Amino acid sequence: MVEQAAADGASGTTLEALGEALYLEREYAAAAGCYERAYVAYRRERQVIAAGRAARTVAWIVGNVLGDWAVQSGWLGRFRRILAEVGEDSSEHGWALIYESFAEPDALARENLLRDAIAIGRRLGDPDVEFEALVCLGGVFLMTGRAEQGLGMIDEALAAVCAGEVAETATVDSIFCLFFWACELVTDVPRADQWMRRAAKLVQRHNVAGAFCRAHYGGILTAAGRWEEAEVQLVESTRLFDVGMPRAAALIRLADLRLRQGRLEEAAQLLAGLDTHPDAARTLAALHLACGETALARDLLERCTAGSDDAVPRVGETTRLGPLLAVLVDVHLAEGDLDSAERAARRLGRLAEAQRGPYLAAAAALARGRVCVASGQGDARGCLHSALDGFARAQLPMELATTRLELARAMEGLSPEVAVAAAKAALEAFERQGAARHADVAAALLRSLGAPVRTGPKGVGALTKRETEVLQLIGIGLSNVEIGERLFITRKTVEHHVGNTLAKLGLRNRAEAAAYVARHKPAGN
């Protein structure tokens, strides 16, 4: 269709409209090709401003969507060259400032560029420029320790999108992507949940949230305990990344989900080759810790959090270092190094004081509480109740259950009844989430407290969630290799799950398993 339109000498307007339609269908490479042809057509038609718009749209798609940064650089060069042909009273100059800010290393200079772009958008009545610059400025504020103000700017940009003020599809997509990134960065589940409820129809209508956005949204859903939804977003994100985009963002978040589920081998597979990726550090360190590789976890975290323990938090440090320090406290405690654990917890506490919001404060309180439990000194109970309150407000069920488990340990010698109640609540939460490894730890603590442990039914039919997934895929005729590719696990692991599934159901082979699935398929399917 694109080639035919170009061959027919279609106008720039026609080709641009076709490019937008392809973009909405997530045919990103084809959309970029269409905008390239629109650029050529507009140049032929001597519509300079329109040609500039087409050039920057190509730059957006090939760079921010397809991940081809060198190609993006070329198209941004064409865009800037075109701007030299038009007067200063064009909103395209606002876009030029926005793109210039992306490459500016100095935070203050970047902020000034974006403020100038906002002013151009407002002066010329171009909401796309105004609110794209505003959401980017909000991101700068987040990275420079002004999270509350930055999130307010992002909220305002989203309000403009929902009101229909923003016209360009790529701008809508960009604003949502930055929003998901911001919410994940500061672990703000309530904000993400509120805006997604408000904007659900708009997102569906515009088909926004490409691969990067889905990866960030999947990370938010994972933190919120909505793991089935998270898996849908993350697996779809990896599928979109397969068409030329870097897959690291989705793979790291999917590994975090697998780690929370207790599927350590799968998490390790997903993280293979990503050991130098900065975004993978926390998940990789947590995986090392879960596997008992504390020295590896400590080495990684100490490199990533290098700096004076007593230093005042640097600009932009809170959002990056907070989650890493929380894991580092656990690593030091696992090694029995109470002094190092206490220093890391103090540093985390200073970071939490520099950023308002419940998550980091709750993480710091949990770290302090764990150190108190391990050392037998301090107000462990008070710290852990503060953490419970913060994680409840942040809507983070796994962290909430983990804190309840720590509270059970703290109360073991003081009030056994309270300890048992806290451990039971943690166990029930872990079981609801499907966090098998954590549930085993909670069950072990309950047994040590002399309390009965209620577990699910045993014997025939008592399949785990993973075994149920494998069974369903056997039912639709997939081979072990295909099941492994679908679930991101090795063939050996698939064989293990298949063997367990057949044994639990009393089946002799895959044919009987497929027949079992057919017999038990819900009516109407």
HELIX and SHEET records of a PDB file:
HELIX    1   1 VAL A    2  ALA A    7  1                                   6    
HELIX    2   2 GLY A   12  LEU A   24  1                                  13    
HELIX    3   3 TYR A   28  ARG A   44  1                                  17    
HELIX    4   4 VAL A   48  TRP A   60  1                                  13    
HELIX    5   5 ILE A   61  VAL A   65  3                                   5    
HELIX    6   6 TRP A   69  LEU A   83  1                                  15    
HELIX    7   7 GLU A   92  PHE A  102  1                                  11    
HELIX    8   8 ALA A  107  ARG A  123  1                                  17    
HELIX    9   9 PRO A  127  MET A  143  1                                  17    
HELIX   10  10 ALA A  147  CYS A  162  1                                  16    
HELIX   11  11 THR A  169  LEU A  185  1                                  17    
HELIX   12  12 VAL A  189  HIS A  206  1                                  18    
HELIX   13  13 ALA A  211  ALA A  223  1                                  13    
HELIX   14  14 TRP A  227  PHE A  241  1                                  15    
HELIX   15  15 ALA A  248  GLN A  261  1                                  14    
HELIX   16  16 LEU A  264  LEU A  271  1                                   8    
HELIX   17  17 PRO A  278  ALA A  280  5                                   3    
HELIX   18  18 ALA A  281  ALA A  290  1                                  10    
HELIX   19  19 THR A  294  CYS A  304  1                                  11    
HELIX   20  20 GLU A  317  ALA A  334  1                                  18    
HELIX   21  21 LEU A  338  ALA A  354  1                                  17    
HELIX   22  22 PRO A  358  SER A  375  1                                  18    
HELIX   23  23 ALA A  380  ALA A  394  1                                  15    
HELIX   24  24 PRO A  397  MET A  411  1                                  15    
HELIX   25  25 PRO A  416  GLN A  433  1                                  18    
HELIX   26  26 ALA A  436  SER A  448  1                                  13    
HELIX   27  27 LYS A  465  GLY A  475  1                                  11    
HELIX   28  28 ASN A  480  LEU A  487  1                                   8    
HELIX   29  29 ARG A  491  LEU A  505  1                                  15    
HELIX   30  30 ARG A  510  ARG A  519  1                                  10    
END                                                                             
